[in-house]
Amino acid sequence: MTTPAHQAVSAAVAEAGTVLLKNAGRTLPLTSSGGGTVAVIGPAASAAPTDAGGGSAYVTAPFSVTPLQGLRTAAGPGTTVSYAQGLPADTSLAPVPATALSPASAGTGRAGTYAGTLTAPQTGTYVLALKSIGQRSTLFLDGAEILANPGTPPATTYSVGVSLRAGQRYALRLSGGSSARLTWATPSDLAPGIARAVAAAKAASTAVVVVSDDTESEAADRASLNLPSAQNELISAVAAANPRTVVVIDAGAPVVMPWLSQVASVVDAWYPGESNGTALAAVLFGRVDPGGHLPVTFPVGLSQVPESSPAQFPGVNGQVLYSEGIDVGYRYYDADEKTPLFPFGYGLSYTSFAYRGLRVTPQRVQNDSSNPGPTSCGCNGQSARQVTVSATVTNTGPVAGSDVVQLYLGDPAAAGEPPRQLKGFQKVTLQPGQSTTVRFTLTGHDLSYWDDAANGWVLPDGRYQVYVGDSSALAGLPLRGGFTVTRTLGALPGAFAAPSPSPAGWH
């Protein structure tokens, strides 16, 4: 049974997880009363939230609030919320006609495969959609995999936007079960809906485009980082019509944003669940601060990620090569000095925060070891002397808000570790002008790394760098300091824990 208390928790979790990625010109928060017209655009704005990911079981929510419903309910006097779908639903697309295919076919047939050519009747953006129920199916265009449909509920139709030229023939291959069906929307099919969305945006003070990827699944990898359907094209068209365009993303992973420079604001709501619209309205109208921070890095494009070769993703001959070693996630971007679209840990607020007063104590730590090289460390933090890092955070803006204070540690160069690694984080919520002191504790285990040759954890001597801020990027780490670990012979009071035969108690 879902009680009001359950619903309140659902909304609070969705609010707290919402990440504000861009907010040029203080477009957000919107004015709930007397704010003119807010044009809500996109099929995802009026769709029920995604509540499953293709697993063996899922729970159907007893209720759901769409983004459109949430914004209309929250709009006060003098604020009108209009709606334009903008794009056809993937499930409503028509089969690819026989005139565009050679040989003529709309599915895989009994053999489970189709191979032929697709001839585009017009130049422009098409939406190709692949429907499959109970069986995995894959679509290739000119040899490149563009859709992978696992055939698992709740989503049975997967789509992709592709740019085609009139009269050109494209090699098409569809593999899968006999249930696989290929449908599409031509540029002419898409044009009326996009035109209505543009007209709604022109007539509004602010346009809110809600986009989604409701097909992410544990049963298949995504073929790209693009949004499904022609949602990128829809965003660009709306942004060209209204400079105050806000993009809201409902997806469970990073997406590329070719339109980022064209829009005023970007909000990543992830998969906000049954209270989607309620939480979104609270954030967009400023009743709560979007205090979430990214748990993953958003790359500029697929070519920027460490797994960008075919051998690494999607794999060759059924095998995937994991070759990034210890440089996983944000560590890879830091080590290779790559600037992603948005770094790990990033998130904006409706207010601003200042960091000051970094303290690292002690400045010198003695590492007990009788070995001449890096020491094996059974450090569990209980008997070890600890390094304390503290800093003061102040809300310097006009409204209450939240920030996530993050501590990163850089090992001595001899360790061969990534430049910085996250060792702790704390979320703070502050009123305007309010300050708080955040403290972190580093144990011997935090300073250690795994050494295959030693078959154990190693705590190296040398200078450790400390970084404190609110994202993994150096620009987001304003406070920097450090401490030194030196080797001693024999046990000393307060020294890091002596070698231990097992890592019991490590975290």
C-alpha positions, -999 to 999 in steps of 0.1 A, spaced: 0 0 0 13 35 -9 6 60 18 10 98 17 43 93 37 56 69 9 47 95 -17 65 122 2 96 101 4 93 94 -33 92 131 -42 120 140 -17 143 114 -32 136 126 -67 142 162 -58 174 155 -40 188 135 -69 180 161 -96 212 177 -110 213 212 -125 239 210 -153 235 245 -169 217 276 -159 227 306 -181 212 339 -173 194 325 -142 167 311 -164 158 288 -135 139 289 -112 108 297 -131 82 322 -117 53 301 -105 29 331 -105 26 358 -131 53 340 -152 34 342 -185 33 310 -206 55 279 -201 55 257 -231 61 221 -222 73 201 -252 82 165 -259 65 130 -258 83 123 -225 65 152 -209 32 134 -210 44 99 -206 44 78 -174 78 76 -157 101 46 -165 98 21 -137 118 -9 -149 149 -18 -167 143 -51 -185 150 -74 -156 133 -106 -147 108 -87 -124 96 -52 -120 70 -33 -99 42 -13 -115 38 20 -95 3 25 -80 3 60 -94 25 83 -115 28 120 -121 40 131 -155 61 162 -159 32 180 -176 8 171 -148 33 182 -122 40 216 -138 3 223 -144 -6 215 -108 23 237 -95 17 267 -117 2 296 -99 -21 325 -110 -9 342 -141 12 313 -153 -1 292 -181 13 258 -191 8 248 -227 18 215 -243 31 203 -277 42 167 -282 67 176 -309 75 141 -320 54 110 -327 55 82 -301 78 54 -312 50 29 -309 29 48 -334 54 48 -363 45 31 -396 62 1 -412 89 10 -437 72 7 -471 81 -19 -497 91 9 -521 120 19 -498 134 -16 -493 150 -40 -516 140 -68 -513 107 -58 -498 103 -67 -462 91 -52 -430 105 -78 -406 130 -106 -403 107 -134 -415 110 -170 -404 148 -171 -409 152 -144 -382 173 -121 -404 168 -95 -432 195 -81 -454 189 -56 -482 191 -19 -490 171 11 -478 166 40 -502 157 73 -487 129 92 -504 139 125 -488 169 143 -473 168 149 -436 164 133 -402 145 100 -401 135 80 -370 141 42 -374 124 21 -348 128 -16 -340 100 -35 -323 107 -69 -307 88 -90 -281 105 -118 -262 135 -120 -286 167 -99 -290 170 -80 -323 197 -58 -338 197 -32 -366 227 -23 -387 229 5 -411 259 5 -435 276 -20 -412 273 0 -380 250 -12 -352 225 15 -345 199 -3 -325 200 -32 -300 166 -43 -287 167 -70 -260 130 -77 -264 123 -74 -227 95 -55 -210 85 -28 -203 99 -12 -235 94 -32 -267 102 -5 -292 137 11 -296 144 41 -319 172 61 -333 175 93 -353 195 91 -385 204 115 -412 198 102 -448 201 117 -482 174 114 -509 180 87 -535 210 72 -516 210 35 -509 220 22 -475 229 -13 -466 204 -26 -440 206 -57 -419 181 -67 -393 188 -97 -371 166 -113 -344 135 -133 -339 106 -135 -362 88 -109 -341 112 -81 -350 96 -53 -370 111 -22 -385 92 11 -386 100 47 -394 91 83 -396 104 104 -425 113 141 -424 78 148 -437 63 128 -410 83 146 -383 79 182 -397 43 190 -385 49 180 -349 82 199 -347 65 230 -363 38 229 -336 65 227 -310 83 257 -325 51 277 -326 44 269 -289 80 279 -279 77 312 -298 45 321 -280 59 312 -245 81 331 -221 100 298 -214 101 265 -232 107 233 -212 116 203 -234 114 170 -216 134 142 -233 140 107 -222 157 73 -228 131 48 -215 149 19 -232 179 15 -210 181 -21 -199 203 -46 -181 198 -69 -210 216 -49 -237 242 -22 -242 233 11 -258 245 14 -293 254 51 -288 251 79 -262 225 98 -283 189 103 -271 164 80 -289 142 92 -318 147 127 -331 148 144 -297 181 161 -304 166 177 -335 135 187 -315 156 205 -289 176 224 -315 144 235 -333 128 247 -300 160 265 -288 163 284 -321 127 296 -315 131 306 -278 164 315 -261 149 306 -227 148 269 -234 152 245 -205 160 208 -213 149 182 -188 165 147 -192 149 115 -179 176 89 -184 197 65 -163 231 73 -179 251 100 -197 238 113 -230 256 135 -255 243 171 -259 251 185 -294 226 213 -285 242 223 -252 254 258 -263 220 266 -278 199 261 -246 197 282 -215 194 254 -189 198 217 -185 183 196 -157 191 159 -153 163 143 -134 175 107 -140 147 82 -135 126 101 -109 100 74 -104 63 78 -96 66 113 -83 84 125 -115 62 156 -122 58 166 -86 95 166 -80 103 183 -113 78 211 -107 93 217 -72 128 221 -87 118 242 -118 97 266 -98 124 269 -71 105 254 -41 135 231 -36 172 235 -46 185 210 -72 213 197 -49 222 166 -68 257 159 -82 268 136 -110 277 101 -99 293 95 -134 313 115 -159 294 128 -190 318 126 -220 316 149 -250 310 119 -272 315 81 -273 350 85 -288 361 103 -256 355 73 -233 382 48 -226 362 20 -241 360 36 -275 375 9 -298 354 -19 -312 374 -44 -291 365 -26 -259 329 -18 -269 307 -34 -281 333 -62 -284 346 -85 -312 334 -120 -318 315 -120 -285 344 -109 -264 349 -75 -247 384 -63 -238 386 -44 -205 419 -26 -209 415 6 -190 432 -9 -159 428 13 -128 419 44 -148 381 38 -145 356 66 -147 368 101 -138 403 88 -131 407 81 -168 397 117 -178 421 131 -152 450 108 -161 446 116 -199 439 153 -192 406 151 -212 379 177 -205 345 159 -204 312 175 -211 305 174 -173 329 160 -147 321 134 -121 307 151 -89 295 182 -108 262 199 -100 250 235 -99 226 252 -74 202 282 -73 227 297 -48 265 299 -45 291 284 -21 325 295 -10 352 272 4 379 283 28 400 273 58 415 240 46 433 223 75 452 190 72 465 175 105 491 162 111 513 175 83 538 146 88 529 110 94 553 82 104 548 49 85 561 20 106 581 -5 85 613 -24 86 612 -29 48 633 -7 25 606 -4 -1 569 5 0 553 -10 30 526 -36 31 497 -22 51 471 -40 70 456 -6 79 420 -9 90 418 26 105 411 14 140 447 12 154 462 36 128 469 72 134 446 92 112 449 123 90 420 148 95 410 171 67 386 200 75 372 230 56 345 256 60 317 260 34 295 291 33 263 298 14 271 331 -3 239 333 -23 204 346 -17 185 313 -11 189 281 9 207 253 -10 228 222 -9 263 213 -20 282 181 -20 317 186 -5 342 162 -20 376 151 -8 401 138 -33 436 124 -26 466 123 -49 492 96 -40 530 101 -43 541 98 -79 559 66 -73 526 48 -65 516 50 -102 480 57 -91 455 81 -109 461 118 -103 432 121 -78 408 97 -62 376 103 -42 381 95 -5 350 111 10 320 133 4 294 151 26 262 168 15 255 201 33 224 222 33 228 259 43 207 290 46 219 322 30 250 334 48 253 302 69 286 284 72 295 249 84 328 230 89 331 197 72 356 171 84 370 140 68 392 113 83 419 95 62 431 61 75 460 40 64 438 21 41 428 53 24 464 59 16 471 24 4 470 8 -31 470 -28 -42 503 -41 -54 502 -73 -74 539 -80 -69 535 -78 -32 502 -95 -33 489 -70 -8 481 -34 1 510 -9 0 513 24 18 540 44 0 561 71 15 561 106 1 539 136 -4 501 132 -6 480 160 -22 447 169 -7 419 185 -28 385 197 -15 357 211 -36 324 201 -53 335 182 -84 364 160 -96 376 186 -121 405 207 -109 385 239 -115 359 225 -90 386 219 -63 395 253 -49 412 241 -16 445 223 -20 470 211 6 488 180 16 508 159 41 539 137 41 543 101 50 578 91 61 593 57 69 605 48 104 621 16 118 603 -1 147 569 6 162 561 42 172 531 54 192 505 67 168 521 52 137 500 37 110 490 1 117 516 -26 113 514 -51 84 485 -75 88 480 -109 71 445 -101 60 424 -70 51 398 -77 77 379 -46 87 388 -26 56 361 -5 39 
